[in-house]
Amino acid sequence: SIAVTGEGNSTTTNLQQGLCKGWVNFVGTGTVSISDSFNTASLTDVATGKFDKNYTNNMSSANYAGHVCSDAASSNDGFNRIASGTIATTKVELRHYEANSLTDTLLMVGSVDGDLA
């Protein structure tokens, strides 16, 4: 853990707190497979368009920032979200929607920022 002084020497940032604590890049169609990851123990295919990213090292609380994005499967009206009801210290659920329905998609990526346990 080191402190980094910002521009103008007016602020400092704890670098350890500013780092991404986990991410995953995976194929979300057919047999789901992780292409690359960090702090990801496994990926669970929960249902169509819903995936759990299970942490190798847990988060300290469920109050962290999660991010997800993906490639559209068949239309340009896709959107993504972190499932707020299933953010936990041990996992986060990643979802992909198209035409207001959960849909599997070829490429999904998710990351989390916060404090590890």
N, CA, C and O atoms as a Tinker XYZ file with bonds, in Angstrom:
   468  protein
     1  N      0.842000   -1.175000    0.000000    73     2
     2  CA     0.000000    0.000000    0.000000    64     1     3
     3  C      0.890000    1.242000    0.000000    63     2     4     5
     4  O      1.729000    1.416000    0.885000    81     3
     5  N      0.700000    2.099000   -0.995000    73     3     6
     6  CA     1.454000    3.343000   -1.059000    64     5     7
     7  C      0.497000    4.494000   -1.344000    63     6     8     9
     8  O     -0.554000    4.298000   -1.954000    81     7
     9  N      0.857000    5.674000   -0.909000    73     7    10
    10  CA     0.076000    6.868000   -1.202000    64     9    11
    11  C      0.686000    7.555000   -2.415000    63    10    12    13
    12  O      1.902000    7.725000   -2.495000    81    11
    13  N     -0.162000    7.948000   -3.356000    73    11    14
    14  CA     0.273000    8.624000   -4.566000    64    13    15
    15  C     -0.238000   10.052000   -4.523000    63    14    16    17
    16  O     -1.437000   10.273000   -4.353000    81    15
    17  N      0.651000   11.027000   -4.676000    73    15    18
    18  CA     0.264000   12.429000   -4.661000    64    17    19
    19  C     -0.261000   12.826000   -6.037000    63    18    20    21
    20  O      0.373000   12.570000   -7.060000    81    19
    21  N     -1.439000   13.461000   -6.039000    73    19    22
    22  CA    -2.072000   13.856000   -7.286000    64    21    23
    23  C     -1.468000   15.117000   -7.877000    63    22    24    25
    24  O     -0.548000   15.713000   -7.317000    81    23
    25  N     -2.015000   15.512000   -9.035000    73    23    26
    26  CA    -1.549000   16.712000   -9.711000    64    25    27
    27  C     -1.696000   17.915000   -8.785000    63    26    28    29
    28  O     -2.694000   18.031000   -8.073000    81    27
    29  N     -0.730000   18.794000   -8.789000    73    27    30
    30  CA    -0.774000   19.990000   -7.959000    64    29    31
    31  C     -0.458000   19.734000   -6.503000    63    30    32    33
    32  O     -0.552000   20.646000   -5.681000    81    31
    33  N     -0.083000   18.507000   -6.165000    73    31    34
    34  CA     0.251000   18.125000   -4.789000    64    33    35
    35  C     -0.856000   18.435000   -3.781000    63    34    36    37
    36  O     -0.581000   18.654000   -2.601000    81    35
    37  N     -2.103000   18.453000   -4.245000    73    35    38
    38  CA    -3.198000   18.831000   -3.355000    64    37    39
    39  C     -3.923000   17.638000   -2.744000    63    38    40    41
    40  O     -4.563000   17.783000   -1.702000    81    39
    41  N     -3.842000   16.479000   -3.354000    73    39    42
    42  CA    -4.537000   15.300000   -2.837000    64    41    43
    43  C     -3.624000   14.087000   -2.907000    63    42    44    45
    44  O     -2.666000   14.051000   -3.680000    81    43
    45  N     -3.941000   13.092000   -2.082000    73    43    46
    46  CA    -3.239000   11.808000   -2.166000    64    45    47
    47  C     -4.268000   10.701000   -2.305000    63    46    48    49
    48  O     -5.391000   10.815000   -1.816000    81    47
    49  N     -3.878000    9.650000   -2.965000    73    47    50
    50  CA    -4.739000    8.498000   -3.179000    64    49    51
    51  C     -4.013000    7.270000   -2.677000    63    50    52    53
    52  O     -2.833000    7.079000   -2.972000    81    51
    53  N     -4.706000    6.437000   -1.923000    73    51    54
    54  CA    -4.142000    5.167000   -1.521000    64    53    55
    55  C     -4.254000    4.237000   -2.717000    63    54    56    57
    56  O     -5.361000    3.847000   -3.091000    81    55
    57  N     -3.150000    3.881000   -3.314000    73    55    58
    58  CA    -3.155000    3.094000   -4.537000    64    57    59
    59  C     -3.853000    1.750000   -4.347000    63    58    60    61
    60  O     -4.553000    1.284000   -5.245000    81    59
    61  N     -3.670000    1.134000   -3.201000    73    59    62
    62  CA    -4.293000   -0.165000   -2.946000    64    61    63
    63  C     -5.814000   -0.067000   -3.026000    63    62    64    65
    64  O     -6.456000   -0.980000   -3.545000    81    63
    65  N     -6.401000    1.007000   -2.531000    73    63    66
    66  CA    -7.842000    1.175000   -2.577000    64    65    67
    67  C     -8.320000    1.503000   -3.983000    63    66    68    69
    68  O     -9.493000    1.293000   -4.292000    81    67
    69  N     -7.452000    2.008000   -4.836000    73    67    70
    70  CA    -7.857000    2.416000   -6.170000    64    69    71
    71  C     -7.755000    1.331000   -7.218000    63    70    72    73
    72  O     -8.117000    1.562000   -8.372000    81    71
    73  N     -7.272000    0.151000   -6.854000    73    71    74
    74  CA    -7.104000   -0.916000   -7.825000    64    73    75
    75  C     -8.366000   -1.754000   -7.995000    63    74    76    77
    76  O     -9.155000   -1.910000   -7.062000    81    75
    77  N     -8.544000   -2.290000   -9.196000    73    75    78
    78  CA    -9.627000   -3.235000   -9.460000    64    77    79
    79  C     -9.342000   -4.494000   -8.632000    63    78    80    81
    80  O     -8.212000   -4.983000   -8.624000    81    79
    81  N    -10.348000   -5.015000   -7.944000    73    79    82
    82  CA   -10.153000   -6.172000   -7.065000    64    81    83
    83  C    -10.549000   -7.495000   -7.710000    63    82    84    85
    84  O    -10.344000   -8.558000   -7.122000    81    83
    85  N    -11.110000   -7.439000   -8.902000    73    83    86
    86  CA   -11.435000   -8.670000   -9.605000    64    85    87
    87  C    -12.104000   -8.370000  -10.933000    63    86    88    89
    88  O    -12.853000   -7.402000  -11.058000    81    87
    89  N    -11.828000   -9.208000  -11.927000    73    87    90
    90  CA   -12.477000   -9.059000  -13.218000    64    89    91
    91  C    -12.541000  -10.407000  -13.914000    63    90    92    93
    92  O    -11.826000  -11.345000  -13.562000    81    91
    93  N    -13.422000  -10.483000  -14.918000    73    91    94
    94  CA   -13.567000  -11.709000  -15.693000    64    93    95
    95  C    -13.964000  -11.345000  -17.121000    63    94    96    97
    96  O    -14.726000  -10.404000  -17.340000    81    95
    97  N    -13.445000  -12.093000  -18.083000    73    95    98
    98  CA   -13.791000  -11.989000  -19.492000    64    97    99
    99  C    -14.213000  -13.397000  -19.881000    63    98   100   101
   100  O    -13.424000  -14.333000  -19.746000    81    99
   101  N    -15.458000  -13.569000  -20.367000    73    99   102
   102  CA   -15.912000  -14.931000  -20.619000    64   101   103
   103  C    -16.867000  -15.031000  -21.798000    63   102   104   105
   104  O    -17.484000  -14.050000  -22.214000    81   103
   105  N    -16.971000  -16.251000  -22.326000    73   103   106
   106  CA   -17.917000  -16.603000  -23.368000    64   105   107
   107  C    -19.209000  -17.009000  -22.671000    63   106   108   109
   108  O    -19.211000  -17.933000  -21.858000    81   107
   109  N    -20.313000  -16.322000  -22.984000    73   107   110
   110  CA   -21.575000  -16.561000  -22.290000    64   109   111
   111  C    -22.596000  -17.341000  -23.080000    63   110   112   113
   112  O    -23.784000  -17.290000  -22.758000    81   111
   113  N    -22.175000  -18.064000  -24.108000    73   111   114
   114  CA   -23.090000  -18.903000  -24.881000    64   113   115
   115  C    -22.567000  -20.328000  -24.896000    63   114   116   117
   116  O    -21.378000  -20.563000  -24.681000    81   115
   117  N    -23.459000  -21.280000  -25.150000    73   115   118
   118  CA   -23.042000  -22.686000  -25.194000    64   117   119
   119  C    -22.425000  -23.101000  -23.875000    63   118   120   121
   120  O    -22.984000  -22.836000  -22.810000    81   119
   121  N    -21.280000  -23.747000  -23.942000    73   119   122
   122  CA   -20.543000  -24.090000  -22.733000    64   121   123
   123  C    -19.799000  -22.849000  -22.282000    63   122   124   125
   124  O    -18.833000  -22.432000  -22.922000    81   123
   125  N    -20.242000  -22.260000  -21.187000    73   123   126
   126  CA   -19.662000  -21.016000  -20.686000    64   125   127
   127  C    -18.217000  -21.269000  -20.281000    63   126   128   129
   128  O    -17.918000  -22.237000  -19.581000    81   127
   129  N    -17.317000  -20.383000  -20.731000    73   127   130
   130  CA   -15.909000  -20.565000  -20.403000    64   129   131
   131  C    -15.243000  -19.218000  -20.165000    63   130   132   133
   132  O    -15.534000  -18.226000  -20.833000    81   131
   133  N    -14.342000  -19.218000  -19.192000    73   131   134
   134  CA   -13.582000  -18.016000  -18.855000    64   133   135
   135  C    -12.411000  -17.891000  -19.832000    63   134   136   137
   136  O    -11.625000  -18.822000  -20.001000    81   135
   137  N    -12.311000  -16.717000  -20.473000    73   135   138
   138  CA   -11.185000  -16.448000  -21.375000    64   137   139
   139  C     -9.978000  -15.970000  -20.585000    63   138   140   141
   140  O     -8.849000  -16.378000  -20.856000    81   139
   141  N    -10.221000  -15.096000  -19.600000    73   139   142
   142  CA    -9.160000  -14.598000  -18.735000    64   141   143
   143  C     -9.830000  -13.978000  -17.515000    63   142   144   145
   144  O    -10.995000  -13.585000  -17.574000    81   143
   145  N     -9.092000  -13.890000  -16.405000    73   143   146
   146  CA    -9.711000  -13.349000  -15.198000    64   145   147
   147  C     -8.666000  -13.003000  -14.149000    63   146   148   149
   148  O     -7.489000  -13.345000  -14.274000    81   147
   149  N     -9.128000  -12.320000  -13.120000    73   147   150
   150  CA    -8.335000  -12.023000  -11.934000    64   149   151
   151  C     -9.273000  -12.092000  -10.737000    63   150   152   153
   152  O    -10.368000  -11.531000  -10.776000    81   151
   153  N     -8.855000  -12.771000   -9.679000    73   151   154
   154  CA    -9.656000  -12.970000   -8.475000    64   153   155
   155  C    -11.012000  -13.592000   -8.799000    63   154   156   157
   156  O    -12.037000  -13.202000   -8.238000    81   155
   157  N    -11.005000  -14.557000   -9.705000    73   155   158
   158  CA   -12.212000  -15.281000  -10.076000    64   157   159
   159  C    -11.951000  -16.761000   -9.852000    63   158   160   161
   160  O    -11.157000  -17.376000  -10.564000    81   159
   161  N    -12.629000  -17.333000   -8.850000    73   159   162
   162  CA   -12.462000  -18.755000   -8.563000    64   161   163
   163  C    -13.187000  -19.606000   -9.594000    63   162   164   165
   164  O    -12.684000  -20.642000  -10.031000    81   163
   165  N    -14.394000  -19.146000   -9.981000    73   163   166
   166  CA   -15.192000  -19.882000  -10.952000    64   165   167
   167  C    -16.311000  -18.992000  -11.466000    63   166   168   169
   168  O    -16.557000  -17.906000  -10.942000    81   167
   169  N    -16.972000  -19.471000  -12.490000    73   167   170
   170  CA   -18.110000  -18.784000  -13.081000    64   169   171
   171  C    -19.260000  -19.777000  -13.128000    63   170   172   173
   172  O    -19.094000  -20.890000  -13.628000    81   171
   173  N    -20.414000  -19.396000  -12.619000    73   171   174
   174  CA   -21.582000  -20.269000  -12.606000    64   173   175
   175  C    -22.605000  -19.752000  -13.599000    63   174   176   177
   176  O    -22.977000  -18.580000  -13.553000    81   175
   177  N    -23.066000  -20.621000  -14.504000    73   175   178
   178  CA   -24.136000  -20.287000  -15.438000    64   177   179
   179  C    -25.446000  -20.507000  -14.700000    63   178   180   181
   180  O    -25.940000  -21.633000  -14.645000    81   179
   181  N    -26.020000  -19.449000  -14.130000    73   179   182
   182  CA   -27.212000  -19.549000  -13.286000    64   181   183
   183  C    -28.455000  -19.845000  -14.116000    63   182   184   185
   184  O    -29.242000  -20.726000  -13.771000    81   183
   185  N    -28.630000  -19.111000  -15.206000    73   183   186
   186  CA   -29.777000  -19.249000  -16.100000    64   185   187
   187  C    -29.461000  -18.453000  -17.358000    63   186   188   189
   188  O    -28.385000  -17.863000  -17.454000    81   187
   189  N    -30.360000  -18.424000  -18.311000    73   187   190
   190  CA   -30.145000  -17.645000  -19.521000    64   189   191
   191  C    -29.833000  -16.198000  -19.169000    63   190   192   193
   192  O    -30.628000  -15.528000  -18.509000    81   191
   193  N    -28.679000  -15.719000  -19.608000    73   191   194
   194  CA   -28.283000  -14.333000  -19.392000    64   193   195
   195  C    -27.854000  -13.985000  -17.988000    63   194   196   197
   196  O    -27.626000  -12.810000  -17.701000    81   195
   197  N    -27.731000  -14.967000  -17.085000    73   195   198
   198  CA   -27.355000  -14.717000  -15.688000    64   197   199
   199  C    -26.154000  -15.587000  -15.305000    63   198   200   201
   200  O    -26.171000  -16.806000  -15.472000    81   199
   201  N    -25.115000  -14.932000  -14.789000    73   199   202
   202  CA   -23.880000  -15.625000  -14.446000    64   201   203
   203  C    -23.370000  -15.125000  -13.103000    63   202   204   205
   204  O    -23.408000  -13.923000  -12.838000    81   203
   205  N    -22.894000  -16.024000  -12.255000    73   203   206
   206  CA   -22.261000  -15.647000  -10.996000    64   205   207
   207  C    -20.755000  -15.693000  -11.160000    63   206   208   209
   208  O    -20.194000  -16.712000  -11.565000    81   207
   209  N    -20.096000  -14.570000  -10.840000    73   207   210
   210  CA   -18.632000  -14.528000  -10.768000    64   209   211
   211  C    -18.290000  -14.783000   -9.317000    63   210   212   213
   212  O    -18.550000  -13.935000   -8.464000    81   211
   213  N    -17.715000  -15.931000   -9.021000    73   211   214
   214  CA   -17.354000  -16.317000   -7.662000    64   213   215
   215  C    -15.914000  -15.915000   -7.391000    63   214   216   217
   216  O    -15.023000  -16.212000   -8.187000    81   215
   217  N    -15.680000  -15.235000   -6.259000    73   215   218
   218  CA   -14.367000  -14.688000   -5.954000    64   217   219
   219  C    -13.409000  -15.735000   -5.391000    63   218   220   221
   220  O    -13.822000  -16.644000   -4.672000    81   219
   221  N    -12.144000  -15.598000   -5.721000    73   219   222
   222  CA   -11.083000  -16.363000   -5.075000    64   221   223
   223  C    -10.845000  -15.786000   -3.682000    63   222   224   225
   224  O    -10.763000  -16.528000   -2.703000    81   223
   225  N    -10.734000  -14.456000   -3.597000    73   223   226
   226  CA   -10.596000  -13.725000   -2.329000    64   225   227
   227  C    -11.823000  -12.850000   -2.185000    63   226   228   229
   228  O    -12.073000  -11.986000   -3.026000    81   227
   229  N    -12.593000  -13.062000   -1.127000    73   227   230
   230  CA   -13.864000  -12.368000   -0.939000    64   229   231
   231  C    -13.700000  -10.874000   -0.715000    63   230   232   233
   232  O    -12.637000  -10.394000   -0.322000    81   231
   233  N    -14.780000  -10.159000   -0.973000    73   231   234
   234  CA   -14.846000   -8.736000   -0.679000    64   233   235
   235  C    -15.154000   -8.581000    0.814000    63   234   236   237
   236  O    -15.683000   -9.501000    1.437000    81   235
   237  N    -14.822000   -7.417000    1.385000    73   235   238
   238  CA   -15.028000   -7.209000    2.825000    64   237   239
   239  C    -16.487000   -6.993000    3.181000    63   238   240   241
   240  O    -16.893000   -7.261000    4.312000    81   239
   241  N    -17.282000   -6.512000    2.235000    73   239   242
   242  CA   -18.719000   -6.317000    2.452000    64   241   243
   243  C    -19.391000   -6.349000    1.091000    63   242   244   245
   244  O    -18.720000   -6.456000    0.064000    81   243
   245  N    -20.712000   -6.257000    1.081000    73   243   246
   246  CA   -21.460000   -6.218000   -0.179000    64   245   247
   247  C    -21.583000   -4.790000   -0.706000    63   246   248   249
   248  O    -22.316000   -4.549000   -1.665000    81   247
   249  N    -20.879000   -3.846000   -0.095000    73   247   250
   250  CA   -20.938000   -2.444000   -0.509000    64   249   251
   251  C    -19.733000   -2.087000   -1.363000    63   250   252   253
   252  O    -18.850000   -1.349000   -0.924000    81   251
   253  N    -19.697000   -2.609000   -2.581000    73   251   254
   254  CA   -18.619000   -2.318000   -3.508000    64   253   255
   255  C    -19.231000   -1.991000   -4.869000    63   254   256   257
   256  O    -20.434000   -2.151000   -5.073000    81   255
   257  N    -18.403000   -1.538000   -5.785000    73   255   258
   258  CA   -18.882000   -1.170000   -7.115000    64   257   259
   259  C    -18.643000   -2.313000   -8.089000    63   258   260   261
   260  O    -17.528000   -2.822000   -8.204000    81   259
   261  N    -19.677000   -2.701000   -8.770000    73   259   262
   262  CA   -19.570000   -3.730000   -9.791000    64   261   263
   263  C    -19.895000   -3.146000  -11.152000    63   262   264   265
   264  O    -20.725000   -2.245000  -11.271000    81   263
   265  N    -19.232000   -3.667000  -12.181000    73   263   266
   266  CA   -19.419000   -3.164000  -13.544000    64   265   267
   267  C    -19.521000   -4.360000  -14.484000    63   266   268   269
   268  O    -18.839000   -5.366000  -14.293000    81   267
   269  N    -20.370000   -4.247000  -15.492000    73   267   270
   270  CA   -20.489000   -5.326000  -16.471000    64   269   271
   271  C    -20.774000   -4.720000  -17.843000    63   270   272   273
   272  O    -21.486000   -3.722000  -17.954000    81   271
   273  N    -20.216000   -5.327000  -18.877000    73   271   274
   274  CA   -20.559000   -4.941000  -20.243000    64   273   275
   275  C    -20.466000   -6.193000  -21.106000    63   274   276   277
   276  O    -19.829000   -7.179000  -20.737000    81   275
   277  N    -21.111000   -6.129000  -22.252000    73   275   278
   278  CA   -21.121000   -7.302000  -23.123000    64   277   279
   279  C    -21.382000   -6.894000  -24.558000    63   278   280   281
   280  O    -21.735000   -5.753000  -24.856000    81   279
   281  N    -21.197000   -7.861000  -25.430000    73   279   282
   282  CA   -21.466000   -7.696000  -26.849000    64   281   283
   283  C    -22.924000   -8.067000  -27.087000    63   282   284   285
   284  O    -23.422000   -9.018000  -26.484000    81   283
   285  N    -23.612000   -7.340000  -27.949000    73   283   286
   286  CA   -25.003000   -7.672000  -28.264000    64   285   287
   287  C    -25.062000   -9.035000  -28.947000    63   286   288   289
   288  O    -24.246000   -9.336000  -29.817000    81   287
   289  N    -26.039000   -9.863000  -28.544000    73   287   290
   290  CA   -26.179000  -11.193000  -29.126000    64   289   291
   291  C    -26.847000  -11.123000  -30.499000    63   290   292   293
   292  O    -26.379000  -11.752000  -31.448000    81   291
   293  N    -27.936000  -10.362000  -30.608000    73   291   294
   294  CA   -28.654000  -10.339000  -31.881000    64   293   295
   295  C    -29.259000   -8.983000  -32.213000    63   294   296   297
   296  O    -29.740000   -8.787000  -33.329000    81   295
   297  N    -29.248000   -8.059000  -31.290000    73   295   298
   298  CA   -29.842000   -6.751000  -31.554000    64   297   299
   299  C    -28.969000   -5.669000  -30.945000    63   298   300   301
   300  O    -28.011000   -5.963000  -30.230000    81   299
   301  N    -29.292000   -4.451000  -31.222000    73   299   302
   302  CA   -28.518000   -3.339000  -30.695000    64   301   303
   303  C    -29.176000   -2.694000  -29.488000    63   302   304   305
   304  O    -28.769000   -1.611000  -29.067000    81   303
   305  N    -30.186000   -3.344000  -28.925000    73   303   306
   306  CA   -30.862000   -2.744000  -27.767000    64   305   307
   307  C    -30.480000   -3.446000  -26.469000    63   306   308   309
   308  O    -31.242000   -3.418000  -25.502000    81   307
   309  N    -29.315000   -4.071000  -26.442000    73   307   310
   310  CA   -28.876000   -4.794000  -25.251000    64   309   311
   311  C    -28.461000   -3.867000  -24.137000    63   310   312   313
   312  O    -28.009000   -2.748000  -24.380000    81   311
   313  N    -28.616000   -4.334000  -22.914000    73   311   314
   314  CA   -28.102000   -3.613000  -21.759000    64   313   315
   315  C    -27.713000   -4.612000  -20.695000    63   314   316   317
   316  O    -28.134000   -5.768000  -20.733000    81   315
   317  N    -26.910000   -4.169000  -19.746000    73   315   318
   318  CA   -26.347000   -5.054000  -18.743000    64   317   319
   319  C    -26.611000   -4.481000  -17.367000    63   318   320   321
   320  O    -26.892000   -3.293000  -17.211000    81   319
   321  N    -26.517000   -5.346000  -16.377000    73   319   322
   322  CA   -26.588000   -4.834000  -15.017000    64   321   323
   323  C    -25.971000   -5.829000  -14.056000    63   322   324   325
   324  O    -25.899000   -7.030000  -14.320000    81   323
   325  N    -25.531000   -5.291000  -12.940000    73   323   326
   326  CA   -25.137000   -6.106000  -11.800000    64   325   327
   327  C    -26.416000   -6.320000  -11.013000    63   326   328   329
   328  O    -27.132000   -5.363000  -10.717000    81   327
   329  N    -26.704000   -7.547000  -10.678000    73   327   330
   330  CA   -27.944000   -7.823000   -9.949000    64   329   331
   331  C    -27.803000   -7.358000   -8.507000    63   330   332   333
   332  O    -27.040000   -7.932000   -7.729000    81   331
   333  N    -28.541000   -6.320000   -8.161000    73   331   334
   334  CA   -28.382000   -5.722000   -6.832000    64   333   335
   335  C    -28.771000   -6.669000   -5.709000    63   334   336   337
   336  O    -28.248000   -6.549000   -4.601000    81   335
   337  N    -29.655000   -7.585000   -5.961000    73   335   338
   338  CA   -30.065000   -8.508000   -4.918000    64   337   339
   339  C    -29.051000   -9.605000   -4.654000    63   338   340   341
   340  O    -29.138000  -10.298000   -3.640000    81   339
   341  N    -28.081000   -9.773000   -5.560000    73   339   342
   342  CA   -27.139000  -10.870000   -5.374000    64   341   343
   343  C    -25.694000  -10.403000   -5.327000    63   342   344   345
   344  O    -24.777000  -11.191000   -5.556000    81   343
   345  N    -25.487000   -9.125000   -5.031000    73   343   346
   346  CA   -24.125000   -8.697000   -4.731000    64   345   347
   347  C    -23.827000   -9.217000   -3.334000    63   346   348   349
   348  O    -24.560000   -8.922000   -2.390000    81   347
   349  N    -22.770000   -9.976000   -3.200000    73   347   350
   350  CA   -22.409000  -10.571000   -1.915000    64   349   351
   351  C    -20.900000  -10.499000   -1.754000    63   350   352   353
   352  O    -20.183000  -10.161000   -2.696000    81   351
   353  N    -20.425000  -10.816000   -0.571000    73   351   354
   354  CA   -18.977000  -10.799000   -0.352000    64   353   355
   355  C    -18.285000  -11.917000   -1.120000    63   354   356   357
   356  O    -17.085000  -11.827000   -1.382000    81   355
   357  N    -19.019000  -12.975000   -1.489000    73   355   358
   358  CA   -18.421000  -14.140000   -2.143000    64   357   359
   359  C    -18.627000  -14.180000   -3.652000    63   358   360   361
   360  O    -17.937000  -14.929000   -4.345000    81   359
   361  N    -19.574000  -13.380000   -4.180000    73   359   362
   362  CA   -19.877000  -13.436000   -5.617000    64   361   363
   363  C    -20.655000  -12.194000   -6.045000    63   362   364   365
   364  O    -21.146000  -11.423000   -5.221000    81   363
   365  N    -20.747000  -12.033000   -7.357000    73   363   366
   366  CA   -21.591000  -10.997000   -7.937000    64   365   367
   367  C    -22.265000  -11.610000   -9.163000    63   366   368   369
   368  O    -21.635000  -12.359000   -9.909000    81   367
   369  N    -23.540000  -11.294000   -9.371000    73   367   370
   370  CA   -24.258000  -11.816000  -10.526000    64   369   371
   371  C    -24.205000  -10.808000  -11.657000    63   370   372   373
   372  O    -24.515000   -9.632000  -11.468000    81   371
   373  N    -23.811000  -11.272000  -12.832000    73   371   374
   374  CA   -23.740000  -10.451000  -14.035000    64   373   375
   375  C    -24.902000  -10.836000  -14.942000    63   374   376   377
   376  O    -25.158000  -12.023000  -15.148000    81   375
   377  N    -25.610000   -9.843000  -15.486000    73   375   378
   378  CA   -26.772000  -10.128000  -16.341000    64   377   379
   379  C    -26.667000   -9.384000  -17.669000    63   378   380   381
   380  O    -26.121000   -8.283000  -17.734000    81   379
   381  N    -27.197000   -9.998000  -18.725000    73   379   382
   382  CA   -27.282000   -9.354000  -20.031000    64   381   383
   383  C    -28.726000   -9.454000  -20.526000    63   382   384   385
   384  O    -29.326000  -10.528000  -20.521000    81   383
   385  N    -29.268000   -8.312000  -20.952000    73   383   386
   386  CA   -30.631000   -8.247000  -21.484000    64   385   387
   387  C    -30.604000   -7.769000  -22.926000    63   386   388   389
   388  O    -29.764000   -6.953000  -23.304000    81   387
   389  N    -31.527000   -8.281000  -23.726000    73   387   390
   390  CA   -31.820000   -7.732000  -25.051000    64   389   391
   391  C    -33.327000   -7.816000  -25.233000    63   390   392   393
   392  O    -33.952000   -8.809000  -24.861000    81   391
   393  N    -33.905000   -6.766000  -25.807000    73   391   394
   394  CA   -35.358000   -6.676000  -26.002000    64   393   395
   395  C    -36.071000   -6.975000  -24.681000    63   394   396   397
   396  O    -37.093000   -7.660000  -24.657000    81   395
   397  N    -35.516000   -6.451000  -23.583000    73   395   398
   398  CA   -36.076000   -6.597000  -22.234000    64   397   399
   399  C    -36.150000   -8.034000  -21.734000    63   398   400   401
   400  O    -36.933000   -8.332000  -20.832000    81   399
   401  N    -35.350000   -8.923000  -22.302000    73   399   402
   402  CA   -35.312000  -10.308000  -21.843000    64   401   403
   403  C    -33.865000  -10.715000  -21.580000    63   402   404   405
   404  O    -32.951000  -10.278000  -22.278000    81   403
   405  N    -33.668000  -11.552000  -20.573000    73   403   406
   406  CA   -32.336000  -12.096000  -20.322000    64   405   407
   407  C    -31.911000  -12.933000  -21.516000    63   406   408   409
   408  O    -32.675000  -13.764000  -22.007000    81   407
   409  N    -30.679000  -12.710000  -21.983000    73   407   410
   410  CA   -30.178000  -13.368000  -23.182000    64   409   411
   411  C    -28.713000  -13.731000  -22.987000    63   410   412   413
   412  O    -27.937000  -12.929000  -22.468000    81   411
   413  N    -28.331000  -14.933000  -23.400000    73   411   414
   414  CA   -26.912000  -15.289000  -23.418000    64   413   415
   415  C    -26.235000  -14.515000  -24.540000    63   414   416   417
   416  O    -26.853000  -14.237000  -25.568000    81   415
   417  N    -24.989000  -14.172000  -24.348000    73   415   418
   418  CA   -24.234000  -13.437000  -25.362000    64   417   419
   419  C    -22.805000  -13.945000  -25.409000    63   418   420   421
   420  O    -22.291000  -14.468000  -24.420000    81   419
   421  N    -22.175000  -13.793000  -26.541000    73   419   422
   422  CA   -20.860000  -14.373000  -26.761000    64   421   423
   423  C    -19.786000  -13.804000  -25.845000    63   422   424   425
   424  O    -18.985000  -14.559000  -25.294000    81   423
   425  N    -19.754000  -12.485000  -25.673000    73   423   426
   426  CA   -18.691000  -11.865000  -24.889000    64   425   427
   427  C    -19.270000  -11.058000  -23.741000    63   426   428   429
   428  O    -20.097000  -10.171000  -23.951000    81   427
   429  N    -18.834000  -11.366000  -22.525000    73   427   430
   430  CA   -19.197000  -10.578000  -21.353000    64   429   431
   431  C    -17.943000  -10.324000  -20.538000    63   430   432   433
   432  O    -17.052000  -11.170000  -20.454000    81   431
   433  N    -17.890000   -9.142000  -19.940000    73   431   434
   434  CA   -16.808000   -8.806000  -19.027000    64   433   435
   435  C    -17.405000   -8.136000  -17.805000    63   434   436   437
   436  O    -18.371000   -7.380000  -17.910000    81   435
   437  N    -16.833000   -8.412000  -16.658000    73   435   438
   438  CA   -17.293000   -7.802000  -15.416000    64   437   439
   439  C    -16.115000   -7.498000  -14.517000    63   438   440   441
   440  O    -15.111000   -8.211000  -14.533000    81   439
   441  N    -16.235000   -6.439000  -13.733000    73   439   442
   442  CA   -15.164000   -6.087000  -12.796000    64   441   443
   443  C    -15.772000   -5.536000  -11.517000    63   442   444   445
   444  O    -16.928000   -5.112000  -11.498000    81   443
   445  N    -14.980000   -5.545000  -10.445000    73   443   446
   446  CA   -15.421000   -5.009000   -9.166000    64   445   447
   447  C    -14.321000   -4.161000   -8.552000    63   446   448   449
   448  O    -13.134000   -4.458000   -8.688000    81   447
   449  N    -14.733000   -3.110000   -7.880000    73   447   450
   450  CA   -13.829000   -2.219000   -7.147000    64   449   451
   451  C    -14.362000   -2.091000   -5.724000    63   450   452   453
   452  O    -15.561000   -1.899000   -5.521000    81   451
   453  N    -13.484000   -2.195000   -4.756000    73   451   454
   454  CA   -13.865000   -2.091000   -3.354000    64   453   455
   455  C    -12.750000   -2.656000   -2.492000    63   454   456   457
   456  O    -11.596000   -2.733000   -2.914000    81   455
   457  N    -13.109000   -3.046000   -1.291000    73   455   458
   458  CA   -12.116000   -3.570000   -0.352000    64   457   459
   459  C    -12.231000   -5.072000   -0.212000    63   458   460   461
   460  O    -13.328000   -5.609000   -0.061000    81   459
   461  N    -11.094000   -5.749000   -0.262000    73   459   462
   462  CA   -11.079000   -7.188000   -0.024000    64   461   463
   463  C    -11.187000   -7.471000    1.465000    63   462   464   465
   464  O    -10.826000   -6.641000    2.300000    81   463
   465  N    -11.691000   -8.661000    1.783000    73   463   466
   466  CA   -11.817000   -9.064000    3.193000    64   465   467
   467  C    -10.461000   -9.196000    3.831000    63   466   468
   468  O    -10.365000   -9.526000    5.013000    81   467
